[in-house]
Amino acid sequence: MKERITYLFDLDGTLSAVSDEDFARRYLQLVSSSAEGRVVPEKLITSLEVALKALFGDRDNFKNNYDLFMERFVESMNDHDRNWFEQFFDEFYDGEYNRLKELVVPRENVVKVLKDLRKAGKGIIIATNPIFPEKAINKRLEWVGVDKKFFDYVTTMENSHYVKPDVRYYREILEVNGLEARNCVMIGNDMSMDGVCSTAGIEYIDVSSIQSIWKTT
């Protein structure tokens, strides 16, 4: 019996046309404006950078990305407690964050391939860099035209302990989902971030060659 193939899809730059850089730039503008009158916007941006640096630094896996991020962020801000900032970010993701929708233009041909693979009974995982919480990632999936229920697994801050390009990010996906690397294919747009999956034994296909995916089914 042929083993089931699972496809891992990146999000920004793959399912959507927006680049990581453009999305991050606009995100920082919006979160900074949301902070005005509540905290010092410049300090908030600096603290975001400190917290993100911790995610990309040398680390263990005792804390998930969300807990590590919030710990370092709150320490850097040093003016409100974690609960206050969690409420701040919740309100941001329910409000101003939605203005990013105009940037998240779906790559229709890639979304179609994803949906066709699902119809064919293949496993589908969203392997986006987990530097955003579940709420934020789910909204971006909706914006490209797919619901979170469509997938077997979606990497988020809350369920991940590593970030790209750490190969342990890919190994964690395999372990959590009980998958063998030989039965997985990663589709992405950045060789340095997505292509490192090959170190974990996962085949990599650049999104520009998306049609070649049918050779792997």
C-alpha positions, 0 to 999 in steps of 0.5 A: 500500500502506498504511503500517504504523502503530507505537504507542508506549505509556507504562508507569506510569499507562498500561499500569499504574494506578500513578502515577509518584509512588507508584512512586517513593515506594515505590522509594526506601523499598525501596532505602533499606532495602536500603542500611542497613548497607552505605552511608548510606541518606540519602546514597544517596537524595541521590545518586540525586537528583543523578544523576537531575537530571543526566539531566533537565538540559541535556546532550549525547548522548555518554553513554547515560542509564545511564552518565551516571547511574552516573557522577554517582551514584558521584561523589556517593556517593564511597565505593565504585566503580562496580562495587560499586554496579552489584552493589548495584543488581543485587542490589536488582532481583533482590530487594527491587525485586520487592515493588513488584509489588503496586503495578503493577496492570495496566490490563486494557483498555489491555493488551488493546488493545496485544495486539490491535494486535500481533495486527493486525500493528501495530508496538509500542514501549514508550516509558517514561521511561528512568530505570530499567535494562533489568532493572527495566523488563522486570520491570514489563512482566512484572507487567502481563502482557506479555513484552519479546519482545512489543515491537519496542523498549523504551526503557531507561537503556542504549539512551536518551540523553534522557528525557521531556519532552525532544523528543529522546527521541522523535526518538531512538526514530524514528531508531533504529527507522527510523520516520516520525513520521506513522506513529506514535501515542503513548498516554500519561497525562501531557500534559507528558511524553507529549504533547510527542511532538507536537512531534516530529510524533507523534500523541498519544492520552490513555489515557482515550480508548484506544478512539479508537485504532481510528480510527488503524489 
